[in-house]
Amino acid sequence: MSETPHVPQIPARLTDPRPVLAIGTVLWLVATVVVWASGDRWESARPACLAGLAVGALAYGVFWIQRRAARRGSKGAQVGIE
């Protein structure tokens, strides 16, 4: 009979999505500013930059709502978000 090997806990700093969301959104913001400042040269990249900002804002919004629900003790909330 084989036993399941002990799986160590993942450190909290590796499971926290806030730094990833913040860094990604800031990078899209920088890209948007650069594209807008360059004038017509990178005009075709503007929609991608704006979409990146929108996705970052949406992702952080979903995370914020789930974290609030988890702290409130809601049944449908994700587990482990603090």
Distance bins in CASP14 RR format, pairs under 12 A and 6 or more apart:
PFRMAT RR
TARGET T0000
AUTHOR 0000-0000-0000
RMODE 2
METHOD distances of the structure
MODEL  1
8 14 0 0 0 0 0 1 0 0 0 0 0
9 15 0 0 0 0 1 0 0 0 0 0 0
9 80 0 0 0 0 0 1 0 0 0 0 0
10 16 0 0 0 0 0 1 0 0 0 0 0
10 80 0 0 0 0 0 1 0 0 0 0 0
12 18 0 0 0 0 0 1 0 0 0 0 0
12 19 0 0 0 0 0 1 0 0 0 0 0
12 80 0 0 0 0 1 0 0 0 0 0 0
12 81 0 0 0 0 0 1 0 0 0 0 0
12 82 0 0 0 0 1 0 0 0 0 0 0
13 19 0 0 0 0 1 0 0 0 0 0 0
13 20 0 0 0 0 0 1 0 0 0 0 0
14 20 0 0 0 0 0 1 0 0 0 0 0
15 78 0 0 0 0 0 1 0 0 0 0 0
15 79 0 0 0 0 0 1 0 0 0 0 0
15 80 0 0 0 0 1 0 0 0 0 0 0
15 81 0 0 0 0 1 0 0 0 0 0 0
15 82 0 0 0 0 1 0 0 0 0 0 0
16 22 0 0 0 0 0 1 0 0 0 0 0
16 23 0 0 0 0 0 1 0 0 0 0 0
16 63 0 0 0 0 0 1 0 0 0 0 0
16 67 0 0 0 0 0 1 0 0 0 0 0
16 80 0 0 0 0 0 1 0 0 0 0 0
16 81 0 0 0 0 1 0 0 0 0 0 0
16 82 0 0 0 0 1 0 0 0 0 0 0
17 23 0 0 0 0 0 1 0 0 0 0 0
17 24 0 0 0 0 0 1 0 0 0 0 0
17 25 0 0 0 0 0 1 0 0 0 0 0
17 56 0 0 0 0 0 1 0 0 0 0 0
17 59 0 0 0 0 1 0 0 0 0 0 0
17 60 0 0 0 0 1 0 0 0 0 0 0
17 61 0 0 0 0 0 1 0 0 0 0 0
17 62 0 0 0 0 1 0 0 0 0 0 0
17 63 1 0 1 0 0 0 0 0 0 0 0
17 64 0 0 0 0 0 1 0 0 0 0 0
17 66 0 0 0 0 1 0 0 0 0 0 0
17 67 0 0 0 0 1 0 0 0 0 0 0
17 78 0 0 0 0 0 1 0 0 0 0 0
17 80 0 0 0 0 0 1 0 0 0 0 0
17 81 0 0 0 0 1 0 0 0 0 0 0
17 82 0 0 0 0 0 1 0 0 0 0 0
18 24 0 0 0 0 0 1 0 0 0 0 0
18 25 0 0 0 0 0 1 0 0 0 0 0
18 56 0 0 0 0 0 1 0 0 0 0 0
18 59 0 0 0 0 0 1 0 0 0 0 0
18 60 0 0 0 0 1 0 0 0 0 0 0
18 61 0 0 0 0 0 1 0 0 0 0 0
18 63 1 0 0 1 0 0 0 0 0 0 0
18 64 0 0 0 0 1 0 0 0 0 0 0
18 67 0 0 0 0 1 0 0 0 0 0 0
18 81 0 0 0 0 0 1 0 0 0 0 0
18 82 0 0 0 0 0 1 0 0 0 0 0
19 25 0 0 0 0 0 1 0 0 0 0 0
19 26 0 0 0 0 0 1 0 0 0 0 0
19 60 0 0 0 0 0 1 0 0 0 0 0
19 63 0 0 0 0 0 1 0 0 0 0 0
20 26 0 0 0 0 0 1 0 0 0 0 0
20 27 0 0 0 0 0 1 0 0 0 0 0
20 56 0 0 0 0 0 1 0 0 0 0 0
20 59 0 0 0 0 1 0 0 0 0 0 0
20 60 0 0 0 0 0 1 0 0 0 0 0
20 63 0 0 0 0 1 0 0 0 0 0 0
21 27 0 0 0 0 0 1 0 0 0 0 0
21 28 0 0 0 0 0 1 0 0 0 0 0
21 52 0 0 0 0 0 1 0 0 0 0 0
21 53 0 0 0 0 0 1 0 0 0 0 0
21 55 0 0 0 0 1 0 0 0 0 0 0
21 56 1 0 0 1 0 0 0 0 0 0 0
21 57 0 0 0 0 1 0 0 0 0 0 0
21 58 0 0 0 0 0 1 0 0 0 0 0
21 59 1 0 1 0 0 0 0 0 0 0 0
21 60 1 0 1 0 0 0 0 0 0 0 0
21 61 0 0 0 0 1 0 0 0 0 0 0
21 62 0 0 0 0 1 0 0 0 0 0 0
21 63 1 0 0 1 0 0 0 0 0 0 0
21 64 0 0 0 0 1 0 0 0 0 0 0
21 67 0 0 0 0 0 1 0 0 0 0 0
22 28 0 0 0 0 0 1 0 0 0 0 0
22 29 0 0 0 0 0 1 0 0 0 0 0
22 56 0 0 0 0 1 0 0 0 0 0 0
22 57 0 0 0 0 0 1 0 0 0 0 0
22 59 0 0 0 0 0 1 0 0 0 0 0
22 60 1 0 0 1 0 0 0 0 0 0 0
22 63 0 0 0 0 0 1 0 0 0 0 0
23 29 0 0 0 0 0 1 0 0 0 0 0
23 30 0 0 0 0 0 1 0 0 0 0 0
23 56 0 0 0 0 0 1 0 0 0 0 0
23 60 0 0 0 0 0 1 0 0 0 0 0
24 30 0 0 0 0 1 0 0 0 0 0 0
24 31 0 0 0 0 1 0 0 0 0 0 0
24 32 0 0 0 0 0 1 0 0 0 0 0
24 49 0 0 0 0 0 1 0 0 0 0 0
24 52 0 0 0 0 1 0 0 0 0 0 0
24 53 0 0 0 0 1 0 0 0 0 0 0
24 55 0 0 0 0 1 0 0 0 0 0 0
24 56 1 0 0 1 0 0 0 0 0 0 0
24 57 0 0 0 0 0 1 0 0 0 0 0
24 59 0 0 0 0 1 0 0 0 0 0 0
24 60 0 0 0 0 1 0 0 0 0 0 0
25 31 0 0 0 0 0 1 0 0 0 0 0
25 32 0 0 0 0 0 1 0 0 0 0 0
25 49 0 0 0 0 0 1 0 0 0 0 0
25 52 1 0 0 1 0 0 0 0 0 0 0
25 53 1 0 0 1 0 0 0 0 0 0 0
25 54 0 0 0 0 1 0 0 0 0 0 0
25 55 0 0 0 0 1 0 0 0 0 0 0
25 56 1 0 1 0 0 0 0 0 0 0 0
25 57 1 0 0 1 0 0 0 0 0 0 0
25 58 0 0 0 0 0 1 0 0 0 0 0
25 59 0 0 0 0 1 0 0 0 0 0 0
25 60 1 0 0 1 0 0 0 0 0 0 0
25 61 0 0 0 0 0 1 0 0 0 0 0
25 63 0 0 0 0 0 1 0 0 0 0 0
26 32 0 0 0 0 0 1 0 0 0 0 0
26 33 0 0 0 0 0 1 0 0 0 0 0
26 52 0 0 0 0 0 1 0 0 0 0 0
26 53 0 0 0 0 1 0 0 0 0 0 0
26 56 0 0 0 0 1 0 0 0 0 0 0
26 57 0 0 0 0 0 1 0 0 0 0 0
26 60 0 0 0 0 0 1 0 0 0 0 0
27 33 0 0 0 0 0 1 0 0 0 0 0
27 34 0 0 0 0 0 1 0 0 0 0 0
27 49 0 0 0 0 0 1 0 0 0 0 0
27 52 0 0 0 0 1 0 0 0 0 0 0
27 53 0 0 0 0 0 1 0 0 0 0 0
27 55 0 0 0 0 0 1 0 0 0 0 0
27 56 0 0 0 0 0 1 0 0 0 0 0
28 34 0 0 0 0 0 1 0 0 0 0 0
28 35 0 0 0 0 0 1 0 0 0 0 0
28 45 0 0 0 0 0 1 0 0 0 0 0
28 46 0 0 0 0 0 1 0 0 0 0 0
28 48 0 0 0 0 1 0 0 0 0 0 0
28 49 1 0 0 1 0 0 0 0 0 0 0
28 50 0 0 0 0 1 0 0 0 0 0 0
28 51 0 0 0 0 1 0 0 0 0 0 0
28 52 1 0 1 0 0 0 0 0 0 0 0
28 53 1 0 1 0 0 0 0 0 0 0 0
28 54 0 0 0 0 1 0 0 0 0 0 0
28 55 0 0 0 0 1 0 0 0 0 0 0
28 56 1 0 0 1 0 0 0 0 0 0 0
28 57 0 0 0 0 1 0 0 0 0 0 0
28 58 0 0 0 0 0 1 0 0 0 0 0
28 59 0 0 0 0 0 1 0 0 0 0 0
28 60 0 0 0 0 0 1 0 0 0 0 0
29 35 0 0 0 0 0 1 0 0 0 0 0
29 36 0 0 0 0 0 1 0 0 0 0 0
29 49 0 0 0 0 1 0 0 0 0 0 0
29 50 0 0 0 0 0 1 0 0 0 0 0
29 52 0 0 0 0 1 0 0 0 0 0 0
29 53 1 0 0 1 0 0 0 0 0 0 0
29 54 0 0 0 0 0 1 0 0 0 0 0
29 56 0 0 0 0 1 0 0 0 0 0 0
29 57 0 0 0 0 0 1 0 0 0 0 0
30 36 0 0 0 0 0 1 0 0 0 0 0
30 37 0 0 0 0 0 1 0 0 0 0 0
30 49 0 0 0 0 1 0 0 0 0 0 0
30 52 0 0 0 0 0 1 0 0 0 0 0
30 53 0 0 0 0 0 1 0 0 0 0 0
31 37 0 0 0 0 0 1 0 0 0 0 0
31 38 0 0 0 0 0 1 0 0 0 0 0
31 42 0 0 0 0 1 0 0 0 0 0 0
31 45 1 0 0 1 0 0 0 0 0 0 0
31 46 0 0 0 0 1 0 0 0 0 0 0
31 48 0 0 0 0 1 0 0 0 0 0 0
31 49 1 0 1 0 0 0 0 0 0 0 0
31 50 0 0 0 0 1 0 0 0 0 0 0
31 51 0 0 0 0 0 1 0 0 0 0 0
31 52 0 0 0 0 1 0 0 0 0 0 0
31 53 0 0 0 0 1 0 0 0 0 0 0
32 38 0 0 0 0 0 1 0 0 0 0 0
32 42 0 0 0 0 0 1 0 0 0 0 0
32 45 0 0 0 0 1 0 0 0 0 0 0
32 46 1 0 0 1 0 0 0 0 0 0 0
32 47 0 0 0 0 0 1 0 0 0 0 0
32 48 0 0 0 0 1 0 0 0 0 0 0
32 49 1 1 0 0 0 0 0 0 0 0 0
32 50 1 0 0 1 0 0 0 0 0 0 0
32 51 0 0 0 0 0 1 0 0 0 0 0
32 52 0 0 0 0 1 0 0 0 0 0 0
32 53 1 0 0 1 0 0 0 0 0 0 0
32 54 0 0 0 0 0 1 0 0 0 0 0
32 56 0 0 0 0 0 1 0 0 0 0 0
33 39 0 0 0 0 0 1 0 0 0 0 0
33 42 0 0 0 0 0 1 0 0 0 0 0
33 46 0 0 0 0 0 1 0 0 0 0 0
33 49 0 0 0 0 1 0 0 0 0 0 0
33 50 0 0 0 0 0 1 0 0 0 0 0
33 53 0 0 0 0 0 1 0 0 0 0 0
34 41 0 0 0 0 0 1 0 0 0 0 0
34 42 1 0 0 1 0 0 0 0 0 0 0
34 45 0 0 0 0 1 0 0 0 0 0 0
34 46 0 0 0 0 0 1 0 0 0 0 0
34 49 0 0 0 0 1 0 0 0 0 0 0
35 41 0 0 0 0 1 0 0 0 0 0 0
35 42 1 0 1 0 0 0 0 0 0 0 0
35 43 1 0 0 1 0 0 0 0 0 0 0
35 44 0 0 0 0 1 0 0 0 0 0 0
35 45 1 0 1 0 0 0 0 0 0 0 0
35 46 1 0 1 0 0 0 0 0 0 0 0
35 47 0 0 0 0 1 0 0 0 0 0 0
35 48 0 0 0 0 1 0 0 0 0 0 0
35 49 1 0 1 0 0 0 0 0 0 0 0
35 50 0 0 0 0 1 0 0 0 0 0 0
35 52 0 0 0 0 0 1 0 0 0 0 0
35 53 0 0 0 0 0 1 0 0 0 0 0
36 42 0 0 0 0 1 0 0 0 0 0 0
36 43 0 0 0 0 1 0 0 0 0 0 0
36 45 0 0 0 0 1 0 0 0 0 0 0
36 46 1 0 0 1 0 0 0 0 0 0 0
36 49 0 0 0 0 1 0 0 0 0 0 0
36 50 0 0 0 0 1 0 0 0 0 0 0
36 53 0 0 0 0 0 1 0 0 0 0 0
37 43 0 0 0 0 0 1 0 0 0 0 0
37 46 0 0 0 0 0 1 0 0 0 0 0
37 49 0 0 0 0 0 1 0 0 0 0 0
38 44 0 0 0 0 0 1 0 0 0 0 0
38 45 0 0 0 0 1 0 0 0 0 0 0
38 46 0 0 0 0 1 0 0 0 0 0 0
38 49 0 0 0 0 0 1 0 0 0 0 0
39 45 0 0 0 0 0 1 0 0 0 0 0
39 46 0 0 0 0 1 0 0 0 0 0 0
40 46 0 0 0 0 0 1 0 0 0 0 0
42 48 0 0 0 0 1 0 0 0 0 0 0
42 49 0 0 0 0 1 0 0 0 0 0 0
43 49 0 0 0 0 0 1 0 0 0 0 0
45 51 0 0 0 0 0 1 0 0 0 0 0
45 52 0 0 0 0 0 1 0 0 0 0 0
46 52 0 0 0 0 0 1 0 0 0 0 0
46 53 0 0 0 0 0 1 0 0 0 0 0
47 53 0 0 0 0 0 1 0 0 0 0 0
47 54 0 0 0 0 0 1 0 0 0 0 0
48 54 0 0 0 0 0 1 0 0 0 0 0
48 55 0 0 0 0 0 1 0 0 0 0 0
49 55 0 0 0 0 0 1 0 0 0 0 0
49 56 0 0 0 0 0 1 0 0 0 0 0
50 56 0 0 0 0 0 1 0 0 0 0 0
50 57 0 0 0 0 0 1 0 0 0 0 0
51 57 0 0 0 0 0 1 0 0 0 0 0
51 58 0 0 0 0 0 1 0 0 0 0 0
52 58 0 0 0 0 1 0 0 0 0 0 0
52 59 0 0 0 0 1 0 0 0 0 0 0
52 60 0 0 0 0 0 1 0 0 0 0 0
53 59 0 0 0 0 0 1 0 0 0 0 0
53 60 0 0 0 0 0 1 0 0 0 0 0
54 60 0 0 0 0 0 1 0 0 0 0 0
54 61 0 0 0 0 0 1 0 0 0 0 0
55 61 0 0 0 0 0 1 0 0 0 0 0
55 62 0 0 0 0 0 1 0 0 0 0 0
56 62 0 0 0 0 1 0 0 0 0 0 0
56 63 0 0 0 0 1 0 0 0 0 0 0
56 64 0 0 0 0 0 1 0 0 0 0 0
57 63 0 0 0 0 0 1 0 0 0 0 0
57 64 0 0 0 0 0 1 0 0 0 0 0
58 64 0 0 0 0 0 1 0 0 0 0 0
58 65 0 0 0 0 0 1 0 0 0 0 0
59 65 0 0 0 0 0 1 0 0 0 0 0
59 66 0 0 0 0 0 1 0 0 0 0 0
60 66 0 0 0 0 0 1 0 0 0 0 0
60 67 0 0 0 0 0 1 0 0 0 0 0
61 67 0 0 0 0 1 0 0 0 0 0 0
61 68 0 0 0 0 1 0 0 0 0 0 0
61 69 0 0 0 0 0 1 0 0 0 0 0
62 68 0 0 0 0 0 1 0 0 0 0 0
62 69 0 0 0 0 0 1 0 0 0 0 0
62 77 0 0 0 0 0 1 0 0 0 0 0
62 78 0 0 0 0 1 0 0 0 0 0 0
62 81 0 0 0 0 0 1 0 0 0 0 0
63 69 0 0 0 0 0 1 0 0 0 0 0
63 70 0 0 0 0 0 1 0 0 0 0 0
63 77 0 0 0 0 0 1 0 0 0 0 0
63 78 0 0 0 0 1 0 0 0 0 0 0
63 81 1 0 0 1 0 0 0 0 0 0 0
63 82 0 0 0 0 0 1 0 0 0 0 0
64 70 0 0 0 0 0 1 0 0 0 0 0
64 71 0 0 0 0 0 1 0 0 0 0 0
64 81 0 0 0 0 1 0 0 0 0 0 0
65 71 0 0 0 0 0 1 0 0 0 0 0
65 72 0 0 0 0 0 1 0 0 0 0 0
65 74 0 0 0 0 0 1 0 0 0 0 0
65 76 0 0 0 0 0 1 0 0 0 0 0
65 77 0 0 0 0 1 0 0 0 0 0 0
65 78 0 0 0 0 0 1 0 0 0 0 0
65 81 0 0 0 0 0 1 0 0 0 0 0
66 72 0 0 0 0 0 1 0 0 0 0 0
66 73 0 0 0 0 0 1 0 0 0 0 0
66 74 0 0 0 0 1 0 0 0 0 0 0
66 76 0 0 0 0 1 0 0 0 0 0 0
66 77 1 0 1 0 0 0 0 0 0 0 0
66 78 1 0 1 0 0 0 0 0 0 0 0
66 79 0 0 0 0 0 1 0 0 0 0 0
66 80 0 0 0 0 1 0 0 0 0 0 0
66 81 1 0 1 0 0 0 0 0 0 0 0
66 82 0 0 0 0 0 1 0 0 0 0 0
67 73 0 0 0 0 0 1 0 0 0 0 0
67 74 0 0 0 0 0 1 0 0 0 0 0
67 77 0 0 0 0 1 0 0 0 0 0 0
67 78 0 0 0 0 1 0 0 0 0 0 0
67 79 0 0 0 0 0 1 0 0 0 0 0
67 80 0 0 0 0 1 0 0 0 0 0 0
67 81 1 0 1 0 0 0 0 0 0 0 0
67 82 1 0 0 1 0 0 0 0 0 0 0
68 74 0 0 0 0 1 0 0 0 0 0 0
68 77 0 0 0 0 1 0 0 0 0 0 0
68 78 0 0 0 0 0 1 0 0 0 0 0
68 81 0 0 0 0 1 0 0 0 0 0 0
68 82 0 0 0 0 0 1 0 0 0 0 0
69 75 0 0 0 0 1 0 0 0 0 0 0
69 76 1 0 0 1 0 0 0 0 0 0 0
69 77 1 1 0 0 0 0 0 0 0 0 0
69 78 1 0 0 1 0 0 0 0 0 0 0
69 79 0 0 0 0 0 1 0 0 0 0 0
69 80 0 0 0 0 0 1 0 0 0 0 0
69 81 0 0 0 0 1 0 0 0 0 0 0
70 76 0 0 0 0 1 0 0 0 0 0 0
70 77 1 0 1 0 0 0 0 0 0 0 0
70 78 1 0 0 1 0 0 0 0 0 0 0
70 79 1 0 0 1 0 0 0 0 0 0 0
70 80 1 0 0 1 0 0 0 0 0 0 0
70 81 1 0 1 0 0 0 0 0 0 0 0
70 82 1 0 0 1 0 0 0 0 0 0 0
71 77 0 0 0 0 1 0 0 0 0 0 0
71 78 0 0 0 0 0 1 0 0 0 0 0
71 80 0 0 0 0 0 1 0 0 0 0 0
71 81 0 0 0 0 1 0 0 0 0 0 0
71 82 1 0 0 1 0 0 0 0 0 0 0
72 81 0 0 0 0 0 1 0 0 0 0 0
73 79 0 0 0 0 0 1 0 0 0 0 0
73 80 0 0 0 0 0 1 0 0 0 0 0
73 81 0 0 0 0 0 1 0 0 0 0 0
73 82 0 0 0 0 0 1 0 0 0 0 0
74 81 0 0 0 0 0 1 0 0 0 0 0
END
